[in-house]
Amino acid sequence: MPSASDRGDLAALVVAAAVFVSLCAALASVWQANSAISDVPVYERYGNAIEQGTVPYRDFRLEYPPGALPAFAVPSLLTGGSRSYARAFALEMLLLGLVSILAAFAALRSLGVHGWRVGLGLAPLALAPVLLGPLLLTRFDLYPAALAAAAVALLLAGRDRLGSGVLGAAIAVKLYPAVILPLAIAWTWRRRGRREALVGLGICVGVAVLVFLPFFVLSPDGVIWSVRRQLDRPLQIESLGSAVLLALHHVAGMPLGWSSSHGSQNLTGTVASATEAMTTVLQLAVLGYIWWRFARSATVTGARFVEACAAVVVAFVALGKVLSPQFLVWLLPLVGLLLWRRVWPALALLAVACALTRAWFPDRYWRLVFHFDGLASWLVLLRDVALVAILALVVAAIARPEPARSP
């Protein structure tokens, strides 16, 4: 018989899932297929092309990794027409959101979290439709976020090989979960030795290669173009570097220019290029520090592993040269696991970052782009500062000489 504690935890899981589904159902513009600044029409073109038998990367350009293809193709295979596609895609993301909630619940249980803290840890995901609005179900980012959360949960539960394989699948969907890989290797190495860590590395890389390989064989140029398009993007207008330059534009009159490329709107010019380089160096330095600090920790605990996983993903988002609103989806499962002393304010800061994003996106986005709108510029800067504050909190926790405590 389940204990009272187990029943309470399961009740929190059910409530979180029910709240998530209810709030998703209330996003009327998603189900009516008229959300502003939606990526669904792009996904529909990809899905319809696949349904018609054309080969991605060889027959048409695709900017996402091959693991993302099921998210685009399945709605095309099951429906006909743009509205039906949009609804099917939203339902697909809703189901992946439930997977994320389940993965976060499993991770919390592995960390020894019970009672009201389970509900608090699941709150960012449960309330995501309110925190982020329609973009939650009009982007495919819940797909890699769910896989990354599942990989972390499996690694916490001691299922290192399976977790490594799921992490490889997540990397094949969207490249960002690769920042978790060094932590996964160190986590397994410290607990089970070098051999098992290398096995996990091989499984992770092997799964990612297996997803990429068929398309690379058919069109190496197309796959290389896809990866390069992600890696060589310029300074996107919502990134931290751009936000600082926009602030200088409004305060000191710094001249700025912009252009559209790589599927986004970006600042241009020498200052923007220099800022892009500086933020990239800073990002790599912070990531390297987190990897090193975790690997060299005196005691490796599940709490410390979760701190490090959250930290690297936040660093990748907050300090990157691209910071699209949907990137906040990646943070929801991991930041929700940070419930112990001196780190829990990250939950509040994440809610603030989401609220600030909704304050200008999508309504003021084009005013930001075309006119460097003052209100939108300051809201973007405040949002990016909130993300940096989350990063500072978690990195400070990792830097403590004593091991982090589980709840």
C-alpha positions as CSV (number, residue, x, y, z in Angstrom):
1,M,0.0,0.0,0.0
2,P,1.3,3.5,-0.8
3,S,2.2,5.5,2.2
4,A,0.5,8.8,3.0
5,S,3.6,10.6,1.7
6,D,3.4,8.7,-1.6
7,R,-0.3,9.5,-2.0
8,G,0.4,13.1,-1.3
9,D,3.2,13.2,-3.9
10,L,1.0,11.5,-6.5
11,A,-1.8,13.9,-5.8
12,A,0.6,16.8,-6.4
13,L,1.6,15.2,-9.7
14,V,-2.1,14.7,-10.8
15,V,-2.9,18.3,-9.8
16,A,0.1,19.7,-11.7
17,A,-0.9,17.7,-14.8
18,A,-4.5,18.8,-14.6
19,V,-3.6,22.4,-14.2
20,F,-1.2,22.2,-17.1
21,V,-3.9,20.7,-19.4
22,S,-6.6,23.1,-18.3
23,L,-4.4,26.2,-18.9
24,C,-3.3,24.8,-22.3
25,A,-6.9,24.3,-23.2
26,A,-7.5,28.0,-22.4
27,L,-5.0,29.3,-24.9
28,A,-7.8,30.1,-27.5
29,S,-5.5,31.6,-30.1
30,V,-3.5,28.3,-30.3
31,W,-6.5,26.1,-31.0
32,Q,-7.9,28.7,-33.4
33,A,-4.6,28.7,-35.2
34,N,-4.3,32.5,-35.1
35,S,-1.5,33.0,-32.6
36,A,0.8,36.0,-33.3
37,I,4.4,35.3,-34.4
38,S,3.9,31.5,-34.6
39,D,6.4,29.1,-36.0
40,V,3.8,26.5,-36.8
41,P,3.4,27.5,-40.5
42,V,7.2,26.8,-40.9
43,Y,6.8,23.4,-39.2
44,E,3.8,22.7,-41.4
45,R,5.8,23.3,-44.6
46,Y,8.4,20.9,-43.3
47,G,5.9,18.3,-42.3
48,N,4.0,18.5,-45.6
49,A,7.2,18.2,-47.6
50,I,8.1,15.1,-45.7
51,E,4.6,13.7,-46.2
52,Q,5.0,14.2,-49.9
53,G,8.1,12.1,-49.9
54,T,10.8,14.7,-50.2
55,V,14.0,14.1,-48.2
56,P,14.9,16.7,-45.6
57,Y,18.4,18.3,-46.0
58,R,18.7,16.8,-49.5
59,D,15.5,18.1,-51.2
60,F,14.8,21.1,-49.0
61,R,16.7,23.2,-46.4
62,L,16.0,22.5,-42.8
63,E,17.7,24.5,-40.0
64,Y,16.9,22.0,-37.2
65,P,18.6,18.7,-36.3
66,P,17.1,15.5,-37.6
67,G,15.7,14.4,-34.3
68,A,13.2,17.3,-34.6
69,L,11.6,15.8,-37.7
70,P,8.9,13.7,-35.9
71,A,7.5,16.9,-34.3
72,F,6.9,18.4,-37.7
73,A,5.9,15.3,-39.7
74,V,3.4,13.6,-37.3
75,P,0.8,16.4,-37.5
76,S,1.0,16.4,-41.3
77,L,0.6,12.6,-41.4
78,L,-2.5,12.7,-39.1
79,T,-4.3,15.8,-40.4
80,G,-5.0,18.0,-43.4
81,G,-5.3,21.8,-43.5
82,S,-3.5,24.5,-41.6
83,R,-5.9,24.7,-38.7
84,S,-5.9,21.0,-38.2
85,Y,-2.2,20.9,-38.3
86,A,-1.9,23.7,-35.7
87,R,-4.2,21.8,-33.4
88,A,-2.4,18.5,-33.8
89,F,0.9,20.2,-33.2
90,A,-0.4,21.9,-30.1
91,L,-1.7,18.6,-28.8
92,E,1.7,17.0,-29.5
93,M,3.4,19.7,-27.4
94,L,0.8,19.4,-24.7
95,L,1.6,15.7,-24.4
96,L,5.3,16.5,-24.3
97,G,4.6,19.0,-21.5
98,L,3.0,16.2,-19.5
99,V,6.1,14.1,-20.2
100,S,8.2,17.0,-18.8
101,I,6.0,17.1,-15.7
102,L,6.4,13.3,-15.2
103,A,10.2,13.6,-15.6
104,A,10.4,16.4,-13.1
105,F,8.3,14.5,-10.7
106,A,10.6,11.4,-11.0
107,A,13.7,13.7,-10.5
108,L,12.1,15.3,-7.4
109,R,11.4,11.8,-5.9
110,S,15.0,10.8,-6.5
111,L,16.2,13.9,-4.7
112,G,14.0,12.9,-1.7
113,V,11.5,15.8,-2.2
114,H,8.0,15.1,-0.7
115,G,4.9,17.0,0.3
116,W,4.2,20.6,-0.7
117,R,7.7,20.9,-2.2
118,V,6.7,18.5,-5.0
119,G,3.9,20.8,-6.0
120,L,6.3,23.8,-5.8
121,G,8.9,22.0,-8.0
122,L,6.3,21.2,-10.6
123,A,4.7,24.6,-10.5
124,P,6.9,26.2,-13.3
125,L,5.7,23.5,-15.7
126,A,2.1,23.4,-14.5
127,L,1.8,27.2,-14.9
128,A,3.8,27.4,-18.1
129,P,0.8,28.2,-20.3
130,V,0.3,31.3,-18.1
131,L,4.0,32.1,-17.7
132,L,4.8,31.9,-21.5
133,G,1.4,32.1,-23.2
134,P,0.7,30.7,-26.7
135,L,4.4,30.4,-27.7
136,L,4.5,27.3,-25.4
137,L,2.4,25.3,-27.9
138,T,3.5,27.1,-31.1
139,R,7.2,26.1,-30.8
140,F,8.7,22.6,-30.5
141,D,10.9,23.4,-27.6
142,L,8.9,21.2,-25.2
143,Y,10.2,18.3,-27.2
144,P,13.9,18.7,-26.3
145,A,13.0,20.0,-22.9
146,A,11.1,16.8,-22.1
147,L,13.9,14.6,-23.3
148,A,16.5,16.6,-21.4
149,A,14.4,16.4,-18.2
150,A,13.9,12.7,-18.7
151,A,17.7,12.2,-19.1
152,V,18.4,14.0,-15.9
153,A,15.7,12.1,-14.1
154,L,17.1,8.7,-15.3
155,L,20.7,9.7,-14.4
156,L,19.5,10.7,-10.9
157,A,17.7,7.3,-10.6
158,G,20.9,5.4,-11.4
159,R,19.8,4.5,-14.9
160,D,23.0,5.9,-16.4
161,R,23.1,4.0,-19.7
162,L,19.4,4.7,-20.4
163,G,19.8,8.3,-19.3
164,S,22.8,8.7,-21.6
165,G,20.8,7.4,-24.5
166,V,17.9,9.7,-23.9
167,L,20.4,12.6,-23.6
168,G,21.8,11.7,-27.0
169,A,18.3,11.8,-28.4
170,A,17.7,15.2,-26.9
171,I,20.9,16.5,-28.5
172,A,19.7,15.2,-31.8
173,V,16.5,17.2,-31.5
174,K,18.1,20.5,-30.5
175,L,21.8,20.9,-29.8
176,Y,21.6,22.7,-26.4
177,P,21.3,19.6,-24.2
178,A,24.9,18.9,-25.2
179,V,26.0,21.2,-22.3
180,I,24.7,18.6,-19.9
181,L,26.9,15.8,-21.4
182,P,30.1,16.7,-19.5
183,L,28.1,16.7,-16.2
184,A,26.6,13.3,-17.1
185,I,30.0,11.8,-17.7
186,A,31.4,13.2,-14.4
187,W,28.3,12.1,-12.5
188,T,28.7,8.5,-13.7
189,W,32.5,8.5,-13.4
190,R,32.4,9.7,-9.8
191,R,29.8,7.1,-8.8
192,R,30.6,4.1,-11.0
193,G,34.0,4.6,-12.4
194,R,35.7,5.5,-15.6
195,R,34.6,2.5,-17.6
196,E,30.9,3.1,-17.0
197,A,31.3,6.8,-17.7
198,L,32.9,6.0,-21.1
199,V,30.2,3.6,-21.9
200,G,27.6,6.3,-21.2
201,L,29.5,8.7,-23.4
202,G,29.6,6.1,-26.2
203,I,25.8,5.5,-25.8
204,C,25.0,9.2,-25.9
205,V,27.2,10.0,-28.9
206,G,26.1,6.8,-30.6
207,V,22.4,7.6,-30.3
208,A,23.0,11.2,-31.7
209,V,25.1,9.8,-34.5
210,L,22.5,7.2,-35.4
211,V,19.9,10.0,-35.8
212,F,22.1,12.2,-37.9
213,L,23.8,9.5,-40.0
214,P,21.1,8.6,-42.5
215,F,20.6,12.2,-43.5
216,F,24.3,12.9,-43.5
217,V,24.8,10.0,-45.9
218,L,22.0,11.3,-48.2
219,S,23.1,15.0,-48.0
220,P,26.2,15.8,-46.1
221,D,26.1,19.4,-47.3
222,G,22.5,19.9,-46.1
223,V,23.3,18.5,-42.7
224,I,26.5,20.6,-42.3
225,W,24.6,23.7,-43.5
226,S,21.9,23.0,-40.8
227,V,24.5,22.7,-38.0
228,R,26.5,25.7,-39.2
229,R,23.3,27.8,-39.4
230,Q,22.8,27.2,-35.7
231,L,26.4,27.8,-34.7
232,D,27.2,30.9,-36.7
233,R,24.2,33.0,-35.9
234,P,24.8,36.7,-35.3
235,L,23.8,38.7,-32.2
236,Q,20.1,38.3,-31.9
237,I,18.1,41.3,-30.8
238,E,16.8,39.8,-27.5
239,S,20.2,38.5,-26.3
240,L,21.9,39.9,-23.2
241,G,24.6,41.6,-25.4
242,S,21.9,43.2,-27.6
243,A,19.9,44.3,-24.6
244,V,23.0,46.1,-23.2
245,L,23.6,47.8,-26.6
246,L,19.9,48.8,-26.8
247,A,20.2,50.4,-23.3
248,L,23.3,52.3,-24.5
249,H,21.3,53.4,-27.6
250,H,18.6,54.9,-25.4
251,V,20.9,56.4,-22.7
252,A,23.8,57.6,-24.8
253,G,22.6,57.6,-28.3
254,M,24.7,54.8,-29.6
255,P,23.9,54.2,-33.2
256,L,22.6,50.7,-34.0
257,G,21.5,48.8,-37.1
258,W,19.7,45.5,-37.6
259,S,18.9,43.0,-40.2
260,S,17.1,39.7,-40.6
261,S,19.0,36.5,-41.1
262,H,19.2,33.0,-39.7
263,G,15.5,33.1,-39.0
264,S,15.8,36.0,-36.5
265,Q,16.3,39.7,-36.2
266,N,19.8,40.7,-35.2
267,L,21.9,43.7,-34.5
268,T,24.6,44.5,-37.0
269,G,27.9,46.4,-37.1
270,T,31.3,46.3,-35.5
271,V,30.1,47.0,-32.0
272,A,27.5,44.2,-32.3
273,S,30.1,41.8,-33.6
274,A,32.5,42.6,-30.8
275,T,29.7,42.2,-28.2
276,E,28.8,38.8,-29.8
277,A,32.4,37.7,-29.4
278,M,32.7,38.9,-25.8
279,T,29.4,37.2,-24.7
280,T,30.4,34.0,-26.4
281,V,33.8,33.9,-24.6
282,L,32.0,34.7,-21.3
283,Q,29.4,31.9,-22.0
284,L,32.2,29.3,-22.7
285,A,34.1,30.4,-19.6
286,V,31.1,30.0,-17.3
287,L,30.2,26.7,-18.8
288,G,33.8,25.5,-18.4
289,Y,33.8,26.6,-14.8
290,I,30.6,24.8,-14.0
291,W,31.8,21.6,-15.6
292,W,35.2,21.8,-13.8
293,R,33.6,22.7,-10.4
294,F,31.2,19.8,-10.6
295,A,33.8,17.3,-11.7
296,R,36.1,18.4,-8.8
297,S,33.5,18.5,-6.1
298,A,34.5,16.8,-2.9
299,T,31.2,14.9,-2.7
300,V,28.9,14.4,-5.7
301,T,25.3,14.4,-4.7
302,G,22.0,14.4,-6.6
303,A,21.4,17.9,-5.4
304,R,24.7,19.1,-6.7
305,F,24.2,17.3,-10.0
306,V,20.8,19.0,-10.5
307,E,22.3,22.4,-9.6
308,A,25.0,21.9,-12.2
309,C,22.5,20.8,-14.9
310,A,20.3,23.8,-14.2
311,A,23.4,26.1,-14.2
312,V,24.7,25.0,-17.6
313,V,21.4,25.4,-19.3
314,V,20.7,28.8,-17.7
315,A,24.3,29.9,-18.7
316,F,23.7,28.7,-22.3
317,V,20.4,30.7,-22.5
318,A,21.3,33.8,-20.5
319,L,24.8,34.4,-22.0
320,G,24.2,33.1,-25.5
321,K,24.2,35.3,-28.6
322,V,20.7,34.1,-29.3
323,L,17.9,34.3,-26.7
324,S,14.5,33.7,-28.3
325,P,11.5,33.7,-25.9
326,Q,10.9,30.0,-26.3
327,F,14.3,29.2,-24.8
328,L,12.7,29.9,-21.4
329,V,10.9,26.6,-22.0
330,W,14.2,24.7,-21.5
331,L,14.5,26.1,-18.0
332,L,11.1,25.1,-16.6
333,P,11.9,21.5,-15.7
334,L,15.4,22.1,-14.3
335,V,14.9,25.3,-12.4
336,G,11.9,23.7,-10.8
337,L,14.2,21.2,-9.1
338,L,16.1,23.9,-7.2
339,L,14.2,23.9,-4.0
340,W,16.7,23.9,-1.2
341,R,18.3,26.6,0.9
342,R,19.8,29.6,-0.9
343,V,18.7,28.4,-4.4
344,W,14.9,28.4,-4.2
345,P,14.6,32.1,-5.2
346,A,15.5,31.0,-8.7
347,L,11.9,29.8,-9.0
348,A,10.7,33.4,-8.4
349,L,13.2,34.9,-10.7
350,L,12.2,32.5,-13.5
351,A,8.6,33.6,-13.0
352,V,9.7,37.2,-13.2
353,A,11.7,36.5,-16.4
354,C,8.6,34.8,-18.0
355,A,6.3,37.7,-17.0
356,L,8.8,40.3,-18.4
357,T,8.9,38.3,-21.7
358,R,5.1,38.2,-21.9
359,A,5.0,42.0,-21.3
360,W,6.6,42.7,-24.7
361,F,6.3,39.5,-26.7
362,P,4.6,39.2,-29.1
363,D,2.7,42.6,-28.9
364,R,5.7,44.9,-29.0
365,Y,8.2,42.7,-30.7
366,W,8.1,44.4,-34.1
367,R,8.3,47.8,-32.5
368,L,11.4,46.6,-30.8
369,V,12.9,45.5,-34.1
370,F,11.8,48.4,-36.4
371,H,12.1,51.3,-33.9
372,F,14.2,49.9,-31.0
373,D,11.1,50.7,-28.9
374,G,12.1,52.1,-25.5
375,L,9.7,50.1,-23.3
376,A,10.4,46.8,-25.1
377,S,14.2,47.5,-24.9
378,W,14.1,47.9,-21.1
379,L,11.8,44.9,-20.6
380,V,14.2,42.8,-22.6
381,L,17.1,44.0,-20.5
382,L,15.3,43.3,-17.2
383,R,14.3,39.8,-18.5
384,D,17.9,39.1,-19.3
385,V,19.2,40.4,-16.0
386,A,16.7,38.2,-14.2
387,L,18.2,35.2,-16.0
388,V,21.7,36.3,-15.1
389,A,20.5,36.5,-11.5
390,I,19.3,32.9,-11.7
391,L,22.7,31.9,-13.0
392,A,24.5,33.8,-10.3
393,L,22.4,32.1,-7.6
394,V,23.1,28.6,-8.9
395,V,26.8,29.1,-9.6
396,A,27.2,30.5,-6.1
397,A,25.6,27.3,-4.8
398,I,27.9,25.2,-6.8
399,A,30.9,27.2,-5.7
400,R,30.3,26.5,-2.0
401,P,32.9,24.2,-0.7
402,E,30.5,22.1,1.2
403,P,28.2,19.7,-0.8
404,A,24.7,21.0,-1.6
405,R,22.0,19.5,0.6
406,S,19.0,17.7,-0.7
407,P,15.7,18.9,0.5
